[in-house]
Amino acid sequence: MARYLIGKIVVRKLPEGIVSGRIVETEAYIVGDAAGHAYRGMTPRNRTLFLERGHAYVYLAYGISYMLNVSGGAKGIGTGVLIRALQPLEGIAIMQQNRGTERLPDLARGPGRLAQALRIDRRLDGIDLCQKGPLWLARDVHKPGDIGQGLRIGITKDADRPLRFFLYDSPFVSGPRSLNSR
């Protein structure tokens, strides 16, 4: 599912208008993955990871930044995909205001920046991303291009698994350029 989501569009409906971006980077968290929030079972915090695939799992990381994930398995199976980066498409001025920067590549490069740009917080946790609403996933008419695969970023447990997917050579992908080029 992490590879499948590359090229899909995240759409956020805000009072001032629609903001959206093309997914250019994801990370998978699979069954038995010590780095995943579902590793130790269901808790009040991670219960949405155990919903049927396609629901938003939003959590606060390190008390600083919200992260947007998509539940990835059958109901009762705790897996998910972290949306790491977007290429901004629509509502760029709104994203710039939300982020406090005008620099396009910095609007949604990295999961915390992405959530801030789209004003994603815990109130969106559990919503069905396959239905139009305040936050949803849409298809793009364009094919995404060549997709790379590599190690996840910023984790220490099960860090050797190549479960990060990204659009090659995109200036909107997070992490060092050396991790994102051919």
Number of C-alpha atoms within 10 A of each C-alpha: 16 20 20 11 23 24 25 20 21 23 23 22 17 14 6 8 10 16 22 24 24 24 25 29 32 28 24 25 26 20 14 13 17 16 16 20 19 24 15 11 13 16 12 6 14 18 18 28 34 23 24 18 23 25 25 28 27 25 20 14 11 7 7 8 16 21 24 24 26 30 29 25 20 14 14 14 19 28 28 31 28 22 26 29 28 31 25 25 13 16 20 19 13 18 24 19 13 16 20 12 14 13 9 16 17 22 27 27 24 20 23 20 22 27 24 21 27 28 18 21 17 14 9 18 21 19 19 22 21 14 13 13 13 16 23 20 24 19 12 11 8 8 10 18 11 10 17 17 18 15 16 21 15 8 12 10 11 15 15 11 13 13 19 21 26 30 23 20 18 16 15 24 27 22 14 9 13 8 17 21 12 8
